[in-house]
Amino acid sequence: MRLFELLWELQLEQDFRRRMALKNASDEDLIALIDSQMADWIERDPKIVLTAASKRGWTLIPPEGAKLSSEAALAG
């Protein structure tokens, strides 16, 4: 039980630090953080972008020379 309590306290401390970092971040910092997170999601699962775009009626055209997995290409 004590191990669980210590892990919980650690999680709370990490959450507090993240909140403080975001509270003090500039707009440019927040934009960079969002861009980085989005790029990571897209690299891990390109299909997520295709799904989101299709739900909004958008068509995506990858840049020339873009590397797409066969799964992502089929999803489009």
Residue pairs with C-beta under 8 A, 6 or more apart in sequence:
22 30
25 33
41 48
42 48
42 49
46 68
46 69
46 71
46 72
46 75
47 71
47 72
47 75
49 60
50 60
50 72
50 75
50 76
51 75
53 59
53 60
60 76
62 68
